[in-house]
Amino acid sequence: MLRGSKRSLAILLLAAAGWGIAAGAQTLAPASSHSLTEAEARTLLESAYAENRRAHLAKDLDAVLRQRTADFQAILPDGRIVTAEQQAEASRNLLANVDWVDLSLVVGGIRIDGEELAADVTQHTIRRQMRDGALRRIENWVIQTEIWIRTPEGLRLRRVENLRDQCVLIDNRIREGINPDACRRHGVTNGN
């Protein structure tokens, strides 16, 4: 079960994870009139992630929040559900208290089910943030499944789930409570 700072970190990861959503740059016909190929879905998702990356780096909270559905939810590893309102607050806090160094994401497998696109993504973020009274370098990796819905306005993030293989480094040391095997799966061998 996530407690205290672990729960906060999971919500921050989800806030950053929410950085994978299109901001209406593309208009999509409903899936019923055009069924996407995997290549088309991948192109739309990669465009969405690029736009959301831009919104996060610019600390544009309105753009970040516009990209989620009203019924957005994130399911934490312990089964608890983070609502759209809770995620909005986490995003607000994250953007107000972070200096981004880098945000990157790799889209893995994609599944298409009608108007829903499910993508397994590996997220990597590096930020500078005050923690324990000092400015720290915090680096995160996580793999998660993101469920997107096609709307006439573009892709919107509906749900984040199946968070796994989380690795967190604080000032280049593996954070307490993180499984070193998860870090090794991301190619991280330094730390504790």
C-alpha positions in Angstrom: 0.0 0.0 0.0 1.3 3.5 -0.9 1.5 5.8 2.1 2.6 9.4 2.5 5.4 10.3 0.2 4.9 7.1 -1.9 1.3 8.0 -2.5 2.2 11.6 -3.3 4.9 10.3 -5.8 2.4 8.0 -7.5 0.0 11.0 -7.9 2.9 13.2 -9.2 3.8 10.4 -11.7 0.2 10.3 -12.8 0.2 14.1 -13.1 3.2 13.8 -15.3 1.7 10.8 -17.0 -1.2 12.8 -17.9 1.1 14.7 -20.1 0.2 12.4 -22.9 -2.9 13.9 -24.3 -3.8 15.8 -27.5 -5.0 19.3 -27.1 -7.4 19.4 -29.9 -4.7 20.0 -32.6 -6.4 17.3 -34.6 -10.0 16.6 -35.3 -11.0 13.0 -35.5 -14.1 11.5 -37.0 -15.9 9.1 -34.6 -14.4 5.6 -34.8 -17.7 4.3 -36.3 -17.0 6.3 -39.5 -13.3 5.4 -39.7 -11.6 2.5 -38.0 -8.0 3.3 -37.2 -5.1 1.2 -38.2 -2.4 0.6 -35.6 -0.1 2.9 -37.6 -2.7 5.7 -37.6 -3.3 5.2 -33.9 0.4 5.4 -33.1 0.8 8.6 -35.1 -2.2 10.2 -33.2 -0.8 9.1 -29.9 2.7 10.4 -30.6 1.2 13.7 -31.7 -0.8 13.8 -28.5 2.2 13.1 -26.3 4.2 15.8 -28.0 1.5 18.4 -27.4 1.1 17.4 -23.8 4.9 17.5 -23.3 4.8 21.0 -24.6 2.0 21.9 -22.2 3.9 20.5 -19.2 7.2 22.2 -20.1 5.4 25.5 -20.5 3.6 24.8 -17.2 0.3 25.5 -19.0 -2.1 23.9 -16.5 -5.2 24.8 -18.6 -3.9 23.0 -21.6 -3.0 20.0 -19.5 -6.4 19.8 -17.9 -8.3 20.4 -21.2 -6.7 17.2 -22.5 -8.4 14.9 -20.0 -12.0 13.6 -19.9 -14.4 14.8 -17.2 -14.5 11.3 -15.9 -10.7 10.8 -15.9 -9.4 8.4 -13.3 -6.1 6.8 -12.4 -5.9 3.4 -10.7 -3.0 3.3 -8.3 -1.0 0.0 -7.8 -2.8 -0.5 -4.5 -6.2 -0.3 -6.2 -7.2 3.1 -5.0 -8.8 5.4 -7.6 -7.6 9.0 -8.2 -10.4 11.2 -9.6 -10.2 13.9 -12.2 -10.4 16.5 -9.4 -7.6 14.9 -7.4 -5.5 14.6 -10.5 -6.1 18.2 -11.4 -4.9 19.3 -7.9 -1.8 17.0 -8.3 -1.0 18.6 -11.7 -1.5 22.1 -10.3 1.0 21.3 -7.4 3.4 19.6 -9.7 3.6 22.4 -12.3 3.9 25.1 -9.5 6.8 23.4 -7.8 8.9 21.8 -10.5 11.6 22.9 -12.9 11.6 20.3 -15.7 14.9 19.0 -17.1 13.4 16.5 -19.5 10.2 14.6 -20.2 10.2 11.7 -22.6 7.9 8.8 -23.4 8.0 5.7 -25.5 4.8 4.3 -26.9 4.9 0.5 -26.8 1.9 -1.8 -27.6 -1.3 -0.2 -28.8 -4.8 -1.8 -28.7 -7.8 -0.3 -30.5 -11.3 -1.0 -29.3 -13.8 1.2 -31.1 -13.2 4.8 -30.0 -10.7 3.8 -27.3 -7.0 3.5 -27.8 -5.0 1.8 -25.1 -1.2 2.4 -25.1 1.5 0.9 -22.9 3.9 3.7 -22.4 7.3 4.0 -20.7 7.6 7.4 -19.1 10.9 9.0 -18.1 11.0 12.4 -16.3 13.8 14.5 -14.8 13.0 17.5 -12.7 14.5 19.8 -10.1 12.2 20.2 -7.0 12.5 21.1 -3.4 12.3 18.1 -1.2 13.4 17.7 2.5 14.5 21.3 2.6 16.8 21.1 -0.4 16.7 21.4 -4.2 16.9 17.9 -5.5 17.2 16.2 -8.9 14.4 13.7 -9.2 14.4 11.2 -12.0 11.4 8.8 -12.5 10.7 5.9 -14.8 7.3 4.1 -14.9 5.5 1.9 -17.3 1.7 2.3 -17.4 -1.3 1.7 -19.6 -3.1 4.8 -20.7 -6.7 4.6 -22.2 -7.6 7.4 -24.6 -10.9 8.2 -26.1 -11.4 9.6 -29.6 -13.6 12.7 -29.6 -14.5 15.2 -32.3 -12.1 17.6 -30.6 -9.2 15.1 -30.5 -7.8 12.5 -28.1 -8.6 12.8 -24.4 -7.1 10.8 -21.6 -9.7 8.8 -19.8 -7.8 6.4 -17.6 -4.3 5.5 -16.4 -3.8 2.0 -14.9 -1.4 -0.8 -14.5 1.5 1.3 -13.2 4.6 -1.0 -12.9 8.3 -1.1 -12.9 8.6 2.3 -11.1 12.1 3.6 -10.5 12.8 6.8 -8.7 16.3 8.4 -8.2 16.7 11.3 -5.9 20.1 13.0 -6.4 21.2 9.8 -8.3 20.3 7.4 -5.5 17.4 4.9 -5.7 14.7 6.2 -3.4 13.9 4.1 -0.3 11.1 1.6 -0.9 11.8 1.3 -4.7 12.6 -2.2 -6.0 16.1 -2.1 -7.5 15.0 -4.8 -10.0 12.5 -2.3 -11.4 15.4 0.2 -11.9 17.5 -2.4 -13.6 14.7 -3.1 -16.0 15.1 0.6 -17.0 18.8 0.3 -17.4 19.6 2.0 -14.1 22.3 0.3 -12.1 23.5 3.2 -9.9 22.0 4.1 -6.5 21.9 2.5 -3.1 
